[in-house]
Amino acid sequence: MIDTGIGIPAEELPYLFDRFYRVDEARSRHTGGTGLGLSIAHHFVRAHGGFIRVASQSHEGTTFTVFLPIGR
């Protein structure tokens, strides 16, 4: 998935898949996010033998890539 939003600062990336972690508290509260979505996705993908890669630039957007093994 690729977006062209505000991006995620590099210092926030190591925590992105932690439960209840929200990059921007004020914006998340406004949109109703709980900070669980990426954690759940991360656990689901790992449970199936895969991994998620994220690349982001502030003010340019974010790319999430999900890798899942074939035929597992």
PyMOL Python script that loads the backbone (N, CA, C, O; Angstrom):
from pymol import cmd

cmd.read_pdbstr("""\
ATOM      1  N   MET A   1       0.848  -1.160   0.000  1.00  0.00           N
ATOM      2  CA  MET A   1       0.000   0.000   0.000  1.00  0.00           C
ATOM      3  C   MET A   1       0.901   1.233   0.000  1.00  0.00           C
ATOM      4  O   MET A   1       1.886   1.288   0.736  1.00  0.00           O
ATOM      5  N   ILE A   2       0.567   2.199  -0.810  1.00  0.00           N
ATOM      6  CA  ILE A   2       1.331   3.446  -0.903  1.00  0.00           C
ATOM      7  C   ILE A   2       0.375   4.612  -0.718  1.00  0.00           C
ATOM      8  O   ILE A   2      -0.727   4.622  -1.267  1.00  0.00           O
ATOM      9  N   ASP A   3       0.811   5.597   0.066  1.00  0.00           N
ATOM     10  CA  ASP A   3       0.007   6.811   0.153  1.00  0.00           C
ATOM     11  C   ASP A   3       0.899   8.025  -0.084  1.00  0.00           C
ATOM     12  O   ASP A   3       2.125   7.914  -0.112  1.00  0.00           O
ATOM     13  N   THR A   4       0.279   9.159  -0.251  1.00  0.00           N
ATOM     14  CA  THR A   4       1.022  10.400  -0.472  1.00  0.00           C
ATOM     15  C   THR A   4       0.702  11.394   0.634  1.00  0.00           C
ATOM     16  O   THR A   4       0.636  12.602   0.405  1.00  0.00           O
ATOM     17  N   GLY A   5       0.504  10.862   1.842  1.00  0.00           N
ATOM     18  CA  GLY A   5       0.143  11.690   2.988  1.00  0.00           C
ATOM     19  C   GLY A   5       1.337  12.403   3.590  1.00  0.00           C
ATOM     20  O   GLY A   5       2.315  12.700   2.903  1.00  0.00           O
ATOM     21  N   ILE A   6       1.245  12.671   4.874  1.00  0.00           N
ATOM     22  CA  ILE A   6       2.278  13.456   5.552  1.00  0.00           C
ATOM     23  C   ILE A   6       3.521  12.656   5.893  1.00  0.00           C
ATOM     24  O   ILE A   6       4.534  13.238   6.283  1.00  0.00           O
ATOM     25  N   GLY A   7       3.472  11.337   5.757  1.00  0.00           N
ATOM     26  CA  GLY A   7       4.626  10.504   6.056  1.00  0.00           C
ATOM     27  C   GLY A   7       4.800  10.273   7.549  1.00  0.00           C
ATOM     28  O   GLY A   7       4.060  10.812   8.372  1.00  0.00           O
ATOM     29  N   ILE A   8       5.797   9.458   7.878  1.00  0.00           N
ATOM     30  CA  ILE A   8       6.090   9.107   9.263  1.00  0.00           C
ATOM     31  C   ILE A   8       7.546   9.464   9.524  1.00  0.00           C
ATOM     32  O   ILE A   8       8.420   9.030   8.773  1.00  0.00           O
ATOM     33  N   PRO A   9       7.833  10.233  10.554  1.00  0.00           N
ATOM     34  CA  PRO A   9       9.224  10.584  10.850  1.00  0.00           C
ATOM     35  C   PRO A   9      10.077   9.337  11.111  1.00  0.00           C
ATOM     36  O   PRO A   9       9.594   8.373  11.706  1.00  0.00           O
ATOM     37  N   ALA A  10      11.325   9.349  10.676  1.00  0.00           N
ATOM     38  CA  ALA A  10      12.222   8.203  10.803  1.00  0.00           C
ATOM     39  C   ALA A  10      12.354   7.718  12.242  1.00  0.00           C
ATOM     40  O   ALA A  10      12.446   6.513  12.476  1.00  0.00           O
ATOM     41  N   GLU A  11      12.363   8.629  13.207  1.00  0.00           N
ATOM     42  CA  GLU A  11      12.535   8.226  14.604  1.00  0.00           C
ATOM     43  C   GLU A  11      11.326   7.473  15.154  1.00  0.00           C
ATOM     44  O   GLU A  11      11.423   6.838  16.204  1.00  0.00           O
ATOM     45  N   GLU A  12      10.184   7.534  14.457  1.00  0.00           N
ATOM     46  CA  GLU A  12       8.975   6.834  14.886  1.00  0.00           C
ATOM     47  C   GLU A  12       8.882   5.418  14.303  1.00  0.00           C
ATOM     48  O   GLU A  12       8.154   4.586  14.844  1.00  0.00           O
ATOM     49  N   LEU A  13       9.591   5.134  13.233  1.00  0.00           N
ATOM     50  CA  LEU A  13       9.462   3.855  12.531  1.00  0.00           C
ATOM     51  C   LEU A  13       9.738   2.627  13.399  1.00  0.00           C
ATOM     52  O   LEU A  13       9.027   1.634  13.247  1.00  0.00           O
ATOM     53  N   PRO A  14      10.725   2.631  14.298  1.00  0.00           N
ATOM     54  CA  PRO A  14      10.961   1.422  15.107  1.00  0.00           C
ATOM     55  C   PRO A  14       9.793   1.026  16.010  1.00  0.00           C
ATOM     56  O   PRO A  14       9.712  -0.126  16.437  1.00  0.00           O
ATOM     57  N   TYR A  15       8.905   1.945  16.300  1.00  0.00           N
ATOM     58  CA  TYR A  15       7.797   1.693  17.220  1.00  0.00           C
ATOM     59  C   TYR A  15       6.461   1.470  16.504  1.00  0.00           C
ATOM     60  O   TYR A  15       5.442   1.226  17.151  1.00  0.00           O
ATOM     61  N   LEU A  16       6.466   1.549  15.215  1.00  0.00           N
ATOM     62  CA  LEU A  16       5.240   1.572  14.423  1.00  0.00           C
ATOM     63  C   LEU A  16       4.339   0.359  14.633  1.00  0.00           C
ATOM     64  O   LEU A  16       3.117   0.486  14.566  1.00  0.00           O
ATOM     65  N   PHE A  17       4.916  -0.810  14.884  1.00  0.00           N
ATOM     66  CA  PHE A  17       4.120  -2.034  15.025  1.00  0.00           C
ATOM     67  C   PHE A  17       3.862  -2.406  16.486  1.00  0.00           C
ATOM     68  O   PHE A  17       3.332  -3.482  16.764  1.00  0.00           O
ATOM     69  N   ASP A  18       4.230  -1.530  17.419  1.00  0.00           N
ATOM     70  CA  ASP A  18       3.944  -1.767  18.835  1.00  0.00           C
ATOM     71  C   ASP A  18       2.460  -1.567  19.111  1.00  0.00           C
ATOM     72  O   ASP A  18       1.824  -0.686  18.531  1.00  0.00           O
ATOM     73  N   ARG A  19       1.912  -2.393  20.002  1.00  0.00           N
ATOM     74  CA  ARG A  19       0.501  -2.239  20.361  1.00  0.00           C
ATOM     75  C   ARG A  19       0.251  -0.869  20.986  1.00  0.00           C
ATOM     76  O   ARG A  19       1.037  -0.396  21.807  1.00  0.00           O
ATOM     77  N   PHE A  20      -0.831  -0.253  20.596  1.00  0.00           N
ATOM     78  CA  PHE A  20      -1.317   1.034  21.110  1.00  0.00           C
ATOM     79  C   PHE A  20      -0.413   2.219  20.759  1.00  0.00           C
ATOM     80  O   PHE A  20      -0.598   3.313  21.292  1.00  0.00           O
ATOM     81  N   TYR A  21       0.551   2.014  19.877  1.00  0.00           N
ATOM     82  CA  TYR A  21       1.437   3.123  19.494  1.00  0.00           C
ATOM     83  C   TYR A  21       0.759   3.977  18.431  1.00  0.00           C
ATOM     84  O   TYR A  21       0.235   3.462  17.444  1.00  0.00           O
ATOM     85  N   ARG A  22       0.778   5.279  18.645  1.00  0.00           N
ATOM     86  CA  ARG A  22       0.234   6.226  17.672  1.00  0.00           C
ATOM     87  C   ARG A  22       1.280   7.297  17.426  1.00  0.00           C
ATOM     88  O   ARG A  22       1.803   7.889  18.370  1.00  0.00           O
ATOM     89  N   VAL A  23       1.585   7.547  16.162  1.00  0.00           N
ATOM     90  CA  VAL A  23       2.623   8.517  15.821  1.00  0.00           C
ATOM     91  C   VAL A  23       2.216   9.909  16.259  1.00  0.00           C
ATOM     92  O   VAL A  23       2.996  10.609  16.903  1.00  0.00           O
ATOM     93  N   ASP A  24       1.021  10.313  15.923  1.00  0.00           N
ATOM     94  CA  ASP A  24       0.544  11.665  16.240  1.00  0.00           C
ATOM     95  C   ASP A  24      -0.693  11.546  17.110  1.00  0.00           C
ATOM     96  O   ASP A  24      -1.796  11.335  16.606  1.00  0.00           O
ATOM     97  N   GLU A  25      -0.511  11.681  18.411  1.00  0.00           N
ATOM     98  CA  GLU A  25      -1.618  11.523  19.361  1.00  0.00           C
ATOM     99  C   GLU A  25      -2.817  12.404  19.023  1.00  0.00           C
ATOM    100  O   GLU A  25      -3.954  11.934  19.061  1.00  0.00           O
ATOM    101  N   ALA A  26      -2.586  13.649  18.700  1.00  0.00           N
ATOM    102  CA  ALA A  26      -3.696  14.576  18.433  1.00  0.00           C
ATOM    103  C   ALA A  26      -4.494  14.143  17.214  1.00  0.00           C
ATOM    104  O   ALA A  26      -5.724  14.154  17.244  1.00  0.00           O
ATOM    105  N   ARG A  27      -3.808  13.760  16.142  1.00  0.00           N
ATOM    106  CA  ARG A  27      -4.516  13.358  14.931  1.00  0.00           C
ATOM    107  C   ARG A  27      -5.223  12.022  15.122  1.00  0.00           C
ATOM    108  O   ARG A  27      -6.341  11.845  14.639  1.00  0.00           O
ATOM    109  N   SER A  28      -4.596  11.083  15.814  1.00  0.00           N
ATOM    110  CA  SER A  28      -5.197   9.775  16.048  1.00  0.00           C
ATOM    111  C   SER A  28      -6.463   9.888  16.882  1.00  0.00           C
ATOM    112  O   SER A  28      -7.454   9.209  16.614  1.00  0.00           O
ATOM    113  N   ARG A  29      -6.429  10.743  17.888  1.00  0.00           N
ATOM    114  CA  ARG A  29      -7.596  10.936  18.731  1.00  0.00           C
ATOM    115  C   ARG A  29      -8.748  11.488  17.906  1.00  0.00           C
ATOM    116  O   ARG A  29      -9.898  11.093  18.095  1.00  0.00           O
ATOM    117  N   HIS A  30      -8.440  12.400  16.992  1.00  0.00           N
ATOM    118  CA  HIS A  30      -9.460  13.008  16.143  1.00  0.00           C
ATOM    119  C   HIS A  30     -10.082  11.991  15.193  1.00  0.00           C
ATOM    120  O   HIS A  30     -11.291  12.028  14.962  1.00  0.00           O
ATOM    121  N   THR A  31      -9.279  11.081  14.638  1.00  0.00           N
ATOM    122  CA  THR A  31      -9.780  10.098  13.674  1.00  0.00           C
ATOM    123  C   THR A  31     -10.243   8.811  14.331  1.00  0.00           C
ATOM    124  O   THR A  31     -10.797   7.943  13.657  1.00  0.00           O
ATOM    125  N   GLY A  32     -10.026   8.669  15.641  1.00  0.00           N
ATOM    126  CA  GLY A  32     -10.542   7.502  16.350  1.00  0.00           C
ATOM    127  C   GLY A  32      -9.624   6.300  16.351  1.00  0.00           C
ATOM    128  O   GLY A  32     -10.079   5.205  16.680  1.00  0.00           O
ATOM    129  N   GLY A  33      -8.365   6.440  16.003  1.00  0.00           N
ATOM    130  CA  GLY A  33      -7.449   5.305  15.986  1.00  0.00           C
ATOM    131  C   GLY A  33      -7.093   4.821  17.376  1.00  0.00           C
ATOM    132  O   GLY A  33      -6.989   5.610  18.315  1.00  0.00           O
ATOM    133  N   THR A  34      -6.905   3.490  17.502  1.00  0.00           N
ATOM    134  CA  THR A  34      -6.541   2.910  18.799  1.00  0.00           C
ATOM    135  C   THR A  34      -5.066   2.546  18.866  1.00  0.00           C
ATOM    136  O   THR A  34      -4.547   2.290  19.953  1.00  0.00           O
ATOM    137  N   GLY A  35      -4.388   2.517  17.742  1.00  0.00           N
ATOM    138  CA  GLY A  35      -2.997   2.101  17.725  1.00  0.00           C
ATOM    139  C   GLY A  35      -2.836   0.592  17.672  1.00  0.00           C
ATOM    140  O   GLY A  35      -1.762   0.076  17.983  1.00  0.00           O
ATOM    141  N   LEU A  36      -3.879  -0.124  17.286  1.00  0.00           N
ATOM    142  CA  LEU A  36      -3.811  -1.587  17.223  1.00  0.00           C
ATOM    143  C   LEU A  36      -3.704  -2.142  15.806  1.00  0.00           C
ATOM    144  O   LEU A  36      -3.222  -3.261  15.630  1.00  0.00           O
ATOM    145  N   GLY A  37      -4.129  -1.411  14.811  1.00  0.00           N
ATOM    146  CA  GLY A  37      -4.217  -1.938  13.451  1.00  0.00           C
ATOM    147  C   GLY A  37      -2.915  -2.494  12.906  1.00  0.00           C
ATOM    148  O   GLY A  37      -2.887  -3.620  12.410  1.00  0.00           O
ATOM    149  N   LEU A  38      -1.834  -1.724  12.988  1.00  0.00           N
ATOM    150  CA  LEU A  38      -0.556  -2.190  12.452  1.00  0.00           C
ATOM    151  C   LEU A  38       0.020  -3.319  13.286  1.00  0.00           C
ATOM    152  O   LEU A  38       0.687  -4.203  12.748  1.00  0.00           O
ATOM    153  N   SER A  39      -0.227  -3.307  14.596  1.00  0.00           N
ATOM    154  CA  SER A  39       0.242  -4.399  15.445  1.00  0.00           C
ATOM    155  C   SER A  39      -0.457  -5.707  15.065  1.00  0.00           C
ATOM    156  O   SER A  39       0.189  -6.750  14.960  1.00  0.00           O
ATOM    157  N   ILE A  40      -1.754  -5.650  14.863  1.00  0.00           N
ATOM    158  CA  ILE A  40      -2.512  -6.839  14.467  1.00  0.00           C
ATOM    159  C   ILE A  40      -2.038  -7.335  13.109  1.00  0.00           C
ATOM    160  O   ILE A  40      -1.827  -8.535  12.931  1.00  0.00           O
ATOM    161  N   ALA A  41      -1.871  -6.439  12.156  1.00  0.00           N
ATOM    162  CA  ALA A  41      -1.387  -6.834  10.825  1.00  0.00           C
ATOM    163  C   ALA A  41      -0.014  -7.488  10.921  1.00  0.00           C
ATOM    164  O   ALA A  41       0.239  -8.505  10.275  1.00  0.00           O
ATOM    165  N   HIS A  42       0.871  -6.905  11.726  1.00  0.00           N
ATOM    166  CA  HIS A  42       2.225  -7.435  11.903  1.00  0.00           C
ATOM    167  C   HIS A  42       2.192  -8.850  12.474  1.00  0.00           C
ATOM    168  O   HIS A  42       2.890  -9.731  11.972  1.00  0.00           O
ATOM    169  N   HIS A  43       1.391  -9.083  13.516  1.00  0.00           N
ATOM    170  CA  HIS A  43       1.287 -10.410  14.123  1.00  0.00           C
ATOM    171  C   HIS A  43       0.670 -11.415  13.148  1.00  0.00           C
ATOM    172  O   HIS A  43       1.120 -12.559  13.082  1.00  0.00           O
ATOM    173  N   PHE A  44      -0.327 -11.016  12.410  1.00  0.00           N
ATOM    174  CA  PHE A  44      -0.971 -11.892  11.426  1.00  0.00           C
ATOM    175  C   PHE A  44       0.029 -12.330  10.352  1.00  0.00           C
ATOM    176  O   PHE A  44       0.130 -13.513  10.029  1.00  0.00           O
ATOM    177  N   VAL A  45       0.759 -11.364   9.807  1.00  0.00           N
ATOM    178  CA  VAL A  45       1.721 -11.674   8.743  1.00  0.00           C
ATOM    179  C   VAL A  45       2.833 -12.575   9.282  1.00  0.00           C
ATOM    180  O   VAL A  45       3.211 -13.538   8.615  1.00  0.00           O
ATOM    181  N   ARG A  46       3.361 -12.288  10.465  1.00  0.00           N
ATOM    182  CA  ARG A  46       4.417 -13.122  11.058  1.00  0.00           C
ATOM    183  C   ARG A  46       3.917 -14.530  11.342  1.00  0.00           C
ATOM    184  O   ARG A  46       4.661 -15.496  11.169  1.00  0.00           O
ATOM    185  N   ALA A  47       2.660 -14.663  11.778  1.00  0.00           N
ATOM    186  CA  ALA A  47       2.091 -15.982  12.064  1.00  0.00           C
ATOM    187  C   ALA A  47       2.020 -16.845  10.812  1.00  0.00           C
ATOM    188  O   ALA A  47       1.985 -18.072  10.898  1.00  0.00           O
ATOM    189  N   HIS A  48       2.000 -16.204   9.652  1.00  0.00           N
ATOM    190  CA  HIS A  48       1.946 -16.922   8.383  1.00  0.00           C
ATOM    191  C   HIS A  48       3.311 -16.988   7.698  1.00  0.00           C
ATOM    192  O   HIS A  48       3.400 -17.298   6.510  1.00  0.00           O
ATOM    193  N   GLY A  49       4.370 -16.698   8.449  1.00  0.00           N
ATOM    194  CA  GLY A  49       5.730 -16.840   7.930  1.00  0.00           C
ATOM    195  C   GLY A  49       6.210 -15.680   7.086  1.00  0.00           C
ATOM    196  O   GLY A  49       7.191 -15.828   6.358  1.00  0.00           O
ATOM    197  N   GLY A  50       5.568 -14.548   7.154  1.00  0.00           N
ATOM    198  CA  GLY A  50       5.949 -13.403   6.332  1.00  0.00           C
ATOM    199  C   GLY A  50       6.490 -12.257   7.156  1.00  0.00           C
ATOM    200  O   GLY A  50       6.778 -12.403   8.343  1.00  0.00           O
ATOM    201  N   PHE A  51       6.623 -11.116   6.508  1.00  0.00           N
ATOM    202  CA  PHE A  51       7.061  -9.909   7.199  1.00  0.00           C
ATOM    203  C   PHE A  51       6.524  -8.690   6.474  1.00  0.00           C
ATOM    204  O   PHE A  51       6.111  -8.766   5.316  1.00  0.00           O
ATOM    205  N   ILE A  52       6.536  -7.560   7.176  1.00  0.00           N
ATOM    206  CA  ILE A  52       6.081  -6.291   6.622  1.00  0.00           C
ATOM    207  C   ILE A  52       7.259  -5.334   6.602  1.00  0.00           C
ATOM    208  O   ILE A  52       8.012  -5.233   7.570  1.00  0.00           O
ATOM    209  N   ARG A  53       7.408  -4.638   5.494  1.00  0.00           N
ATOM    210  CA  ARG A  53       8.441  -3.611   5.354  1.00  0.00           C
ATOM    211  C   ARG A  53       7.741  -2.264   5.198  1.00  0.00           C
ATOM    212  O   ARG A  53       6.719  -2.159   4.521  1.00  0.00           O
ATOM    213  N   VAL A  54       8.305  -1.236   5.833  1.00  0.00           N
ATOM    214  CA  VAL A  54       7.736   0.106   5.727  1.00  0.00           C
ATOM    215  C   VAL A  54       8.839   1.084   5.336  1.00  0.00           C
ATOM    216  O   VAL A  54       9.952   1.025   5.859  1.00  0.00           O
ATOM    217  N   ALA A  55       8.518   1.972   4.424  1.00  0.00           N
ATOM    218  CA  ALA A  55       9.425   3.057   4.025  1.00  0.00           C
ATOM    219  C   ALA A  55       8.607   4.338   4.041  1.00  0.00           C
ATOM    220  O   ALA A  55       7.482   4.377   3.541  1.00  0.00           O
ATOM    221  N   SER A  56       9.181   5.383   4.619  1.00  0.00           N
ATOM    222  CA  SER A  56       8.425   6.626   4.734  1.00  0.00           C
ATOM    223  C   SER A  56       9.346   7.829   4.687  1.00  0.00           C
ATOM    224  O   SER A  56      10.482   7.784   5.160  1.00  0.00           O
ATOM    225  N   GLN A  57       8.842   8.894   4.112  1.00  0.00           N
ATOM    226  CA  GLN A  57       9.517  10.192   4.085  1.00  0.00           C
ATOM    227  C   GLN A  57       8.520  11.222   4.590  1.00  0.00           C
ATOM    228  O   GLN A  57       7.380  11.275   4.127  1.00  0.00           O
ATOM    229  N   SER A  58       8.953  12.039   5.542  1.00  0.00           N
ATOM    230  CA  SER A  58       8.062  13.088   6.031  1.00  0.00           C
ATOM    231  C   SER A  58       7.629  13.991   4.885  1.00  0.00           C
ATOM    232  O   SER A  58       8.447  14.406   4.064  1.00  0.00           O
ATOM    233  N   HIS A  59       6.355  14.286   4.839  1.00  0.00           N
ATOM    234  CA  HIS A  59       5.723  15.154   3.833  1.00  0.00           C
ATOM    235  C   HIS A  59       5.711  14.552   2.432  1.00  0.00           C
ATOM    236  O   HIS A  59       5.395  15.253   1.471  1.00  0.00           O
ATOM    237  N   GLU A  60       6.051  13.261   2.292  1.00  0.00           N
ATOM    238  CA  GLU A  60       6.027  12.636   0.963  1.00  0.00           C
ATOM    239  C   GLU A  60       5.210  11.358   0.914  1.00  0.00           C
ATOM    240  O   GLU A  60       4.848  10.906  -0.173  1.00  0.00           O
ATOM    241  N   GLY A  61       4.906  10.761   2.067  1.00  0.00           N
ATOM    242  CA  GLY A  61       4.087   9.564   2.073  1.00  0.00           C
ATOM    243  C   GLY A  61       4.787   8.346   2.640  1.00  0.00           C
ATOM    244  O   GLY A  61       5.945   8.402   3.054  1.00  0.00           O
ATOM    245  N   THR A  62       4.051   7.243   2.647  1.00  0.00           N
ATOM    246  CA  THR A  62       4.511   5.997   3.253  1.00  0.00           C
ATOM    247  C   THR A  62       4.168   4.833   2.349  1.00  0.00           C
ATOM    248  O   THR A  62       3.126   4.828   1.692  1.00  0.00           O
ATOM    249  N   THR A  63       5.060   3.833   2.317  1.00  0.00           N
ATOM    250  CA  THR A  63       4.830   2.598   1.569  1.00  0.00           C
ATOM    251  C   THR A  63       4.931   1.417   2.522  1.00  0.00           C
ATOM    252  O   THR A  63       5.949   1.250   3.195  1.00  0.00           O
ATOM    253  N   PHE A  64       3.898   0.607   2.586  1.00  0.00           N
ATOM    254  CA  PHE A  64       3.914  -0.647   3.328  1.00  0.00           C
ATOM    255  C   PHE A  64       3.940  -1.780   2.317  1.00  0.00           C
ATOM    256  O   PHE A  64       3.138  -1.805   1.384  1.00  0.00           O
ATOM    257  N   THR A  65       4.865  -2.721   2.503  1.00  0.00           N
ATOM    258  CA  THR A  65       4.956  -3.886   1.628  1.00  0.00           C
ATOM    259  C   THR A  65       4.840  -5.129   2.496  1.00  0.00           C
ATOM    260  O   THR A  65       5.572  -5.279   3.475  1.00  0.00           O
ATOM    261  N   VAL A  66       3.921  -6.019   2.138  1.00  0.00           N
ATOM    262  CA  VAL A  66       3.704  -7.256   2.880  1.00  0.00           C
ATOM    263  C   VAL A  66       4.252  -8.414   2.053  1.00  0.00           C
ATOM    264  O   VAL A  66       3.927  -8.565   0.875  1.00  0.00           O
ATOM    265  N   PHE A  67       5.096  -9.233   2.697  1.00  0.00           N
ATOM    266  CA  PHE A  67       5.658 -10.410   2.050  1.00  0.00           C
ATOM    267  C   PHE A  67       5.095 -11.647   2.752  1.00  0.00           C
ATOM    268  O   PHE A  67       5.234 -11.798   3.966  1.00  0.00           O
ATOM    269  N   LEU A  68       4.461 -12.530   1.978  1.00  0.00           N
ATOM    270  CA  LEU A  68       3.938 -13.786   2.498  1.00  0.00           C
ATOM    271  C   LEU A  68       4.496 -14.926   1.639  1.00  0.00           C
ATOM    272  O   LEU A  68       4.561 -14.803   0.416  1.00  0.00           O
ATOM    273  N   PRO A  69       4.899 -16.032   2.272  1.00  0.00           N
ATOM    274  CA  PRO A  69       5.429 -17.150   1.494  1.00  0.00           C
ATOM    275  C   PRO A  69       4.311 -17.833   0.698  1.00  0.00           C
ATOM    276  O   PRO A  69       3.153 -17.849   1.116  1.00  0.00           O
ATOM    277  N   ILE A  70       4.669 -18.378  -0.422  1.00  0.00           N
ATOM    278  CA  ILE A  70       3.718 -19.103  -1.267  1.00  0.00           C
ATOM    279  C   ILE A  70       3.738 -20.577  -0.873  1.00  0.00           C
ATOM    280  O   ILE A  70       4.802 -21.163  -0.669  1.00  0.00           O
ATOM    281  N   GLY A  71       2.546 -21.167  -0.771  1.00  0.00           N
ATOM    282  CA  GLY A  71       2.442 -22.602  -0.551  1.00  0.00           C
ATOM    283  C   GLY A  71       2.826 -23.076   0.838  1.00  0.00           C
ATOM    284  O   GLY A  71       3.271 -24.212   1.001  1.00  0.00           O
ATOM    285  N   ARG A  72       2.667 -22.252   1.812  1.00  0.00           N
ATOM    286  CA  ARG A  72       2.967 -22.689   3.172  1.00  0.00           C
ATOM    287  C   ARG A  72       1.777 -23.347   3.788  1.00  0.00           C
ATOM    288  O   ARG A  72       1.838 -23.783   4.937  1.00  0.00           O
TER     289      ARG A  72
END
""", "prot")
cmd.dss("prot")
cmd.show_as("cartoon", "prot")
cmd.util.cbc("prot")
cmd.orient("prot")
